[in-house]
Amino acid sequence: MSAIRSGIFVIALAIVISGQILRHPPSTHPDYPGHCWIADLKQAVRGGSEWSDRQNCVRYSCFAHDYSYEIDGCGKMAIPDTCKPTPIDTTKDYPDCCPKFTCN
């Protein structure tokens, strides 16, 4: 029984630490000085702060030194056939909105 629990813990840990980080070059908009400009979303994020897009379960982090930004998301992961993912929880911020997995 201990080996099964250890295996489940390893799978759960791998799922928790998986993710995706994308770094974007500096992007600004003349109407929003001191902010990063997320052109795809037409969204300004204040330098040195974060903004969570709950609909897509990602977090945008704006770097105040150059107004580049980073997008953190759940990423994709190979899971065993005996596991099923839950949907994204659009009521929570990243990373709590990421799909969870239940395994038989």
C-alpha positions in Angstrom: 0.0 0.0 0.0 2.9 2.3 0.8 4.3 1.9 -2.8 0.9 2.9 -4.2 0.7 6.1 -2.1 4.3 7.0 -3.1 3.4 6.5 -6.7 0.3 8.7 -6.4 2.4 11.4 -4.6 5.0 11.4 -7.4 2.3 11.8 -10.0 0.6 14.6 -8.0 3.9 16.4 -7.5 4.8 16.2 -11.2 1.4 17.6 -12.1 1.7 20.4 -9.5 5.1 21.5 -10.7 4.4 21.4 -14.4 3.6 24.6 -16.1 4.3 26.9 -19.0 6.2 30.2 -18.9 6.3 32.5 -22.0 8.5 35.6 -21.9 7.5 38.5 -24.2 9.7 41.4 -25.2 8.9 45.0 -24.0 5.5 46.2 -25.1 3.9 49.5 -24.2 1.0 51.7 -25.3 1.1 55.5 -25.4 -2.3 55.7 -23.5 -0.9 53.6 -20.6 2.5 54.9 -19.4 4.2 52.7 -16.8 2.3 49.6 -18.0 3.0 46.6 -20.1 0.6 46.3 -23.0 -0.9 42.9 -23.8 -1.9 43.6 -27.4 -3.8 40.4 -28.0 -6.1 41.2 -25.1 -6.0 45.0 -25.3 -5.1 44.9 -21.6 -2.6 47.1 -19.7 -0.8 45.7 -16.7 1.0 48.1 -14.3 4.8 47.7 -14.2 5.8 45.5 -11.3 2.4 43.9 -10.9 0.5 40.8 -12.0 -2.9 40.3 -13.6 -4.8 37.0 -13.7 -6.9 36.0 -16.8 -9.3 33.6 -15.2 -11.0 32.7 -18.5 -7.7 31.3 -19.9 -6.2 30.3 -16.5 -3.0 32.3 -17.0 -1.1 35.0 -15.0 0.6 38.0 -16.7 3.6 39.5 -14.8 4.8 42.9 -16.0 8.5 43.8 -15.3 8.8 47.5 -14.4 12.5 47.8 -15.5 11.7 47.3 -19.2 7.9 46.6 -19.5 8.5 43.1 -20.9 6.1 40.6 -19.5 5.8 36.9 -18.7 2.8 34.6 -19.1 2.5 31.7 -16.6 0.0 29.0 -17.6 -0.9 25.4 -16.6 1.0 23.9 -19.6 0.4 20.4 -20.8 1.5 17.1 -19.3 1.3 13.5 -20.3 -0.8 11.6 -17.7 -1.5 7.9 -17.3 -4.5 6.5 -19.1 -6.1 5.8 -15.7 -6.3 9.5 -14.9 -8.9 12.1 -15.9 -8.5 15.9 -15.9 -11.0 18.3 -14.4 -11.9 21.4 -16.3 -10.2 24.8 -15.8 -11.9 26.5 -12.8 -12.7 30.0 -14.1 -13.6 31.2 -10.6 -10.0 31.0 -9.4 -6.7 32.7 -10.3 -3.6 30.9 -11.7 -2.4 28.4 -10.5 -5.4 27.4 -8.6 -7.5 27.4 -11.8 -5.3 24.7 -13.4 -6.9 21.3 -14.2 -6.6 18.7 -11.5 -6.4 15.0 -12.2 -8.2 12.1 -10.5 -6.6 8.7 -11.0 -8.1 5.2 -10.5 
